[in-house]
Amino acid sequence: MVDSFNKFFKSLVESSGLNLSRDLNIDEVRYIISKINEYFFTNYEGIGFTNALGEKFEYFSEFHKFWEKYHCEVLNP
């Protein structure tokens, strides 16, 4: 269901070599925040488009694509 977020989270943990059974050090915190920022706010060529209010808009991040698809399930209103 939430493949893009799972992929993001797994790559975050794997690429950093994090051990989540202990407290993080400052370099690990810095890395995690950088990757979260990338996921939430980074655009790139070819990211894709969405439609809203009768117009076509480019996605502004991978999170934007994820949120458009899964916001109802995440919020569970």
BELJOBEL-V32681 format. One record per residue. N is the residue number from 1. OMEGA is omega as a letter, one per 30 degrees, with the letter a starting at -180 (999 if undefined). NEAR is the number of other C-alpha atoms within 12 Angstrom. D_CENTER is the distance of its C-alpha to the mean C-alpha in Angstrom with 1 decimal. Layout:
((N,OMEGA,NEAR,D_CENTER) (N,OMEGA,NEAR,D_CENTER))
//
This chain:
((1,a,12,14.5) (2,a,18,10.8) (3,a,16,10.8) (4,l,20,7.5) (5,l,23,5.8) (6,l,15,9.1) (7,l,18,9.0) (8,a,23,6.0) (9,l,20,7.9) (10,l,17,11.2) (11,l,19,10.8) (12,a,26,10.1) (13,a,20,13.2) (14,a,15,15.2) (15,a,16,15.0) (16,a,22,15.9) (17,a,15,18.6) (18,l,21,17.8) (19,a,14,20.4) (20,l,14,19.1) (21,l,6,22.7) (22,l,8,23.6) (23,l,11,22.7) (24,l,16,20.4) (25,a,14,22.2) (26,l,10,21.3) (27,l,14,20.1) (28,l,21,17.6) (29,l,18,16.4) (30,a,14,16.3) (31,a,20,14.2) (32,a,26,11.6) (33,l,17,11.5) (34,a,17,11.4) (35,l,24,8.4) (36,l,22,6.4) (37,l,18,8.2) (38,a,20,7.4) (39,a,28,3.7) (40,a,21,5.3) (41,a,18,8.6) (42,l,19,9.4) (43,l,20,11.4) (44,a,15,13.5) (45,l,12,16.6) (46,a,11,16.4) (47,l,18,13.0) (48,a,17,15.0) (49,l,20,16.5) (50,l,20,16.8) (51,l,13,20.0) (52,l,11,20.9) (53,l,7,24.3) (54,a,7,25.9) (55,l,9,24.1) (56,a,11,21.6) (57,l,16,18.7) (58,l,19,16.2) (59,l,26,12.5) (60,l,24,11.3) (61,l,27,7.7) (62,l,31,5.4) (63,l,30,4.3) (64,l,26,8.1) (65,l,28,8.9) (66,a,27,7.4) (67,l,22,9.1) (68,a,21,12.2) (69,a,19,12.7) (70,a,18,12.2) (71,a,16,13.0) (72,l,11,16.6) (73,a,13,15.9) (74,a,14,13.6) (75,a,10,16.2) (76,a,7,19.1) (77,999,6,21.6))
//
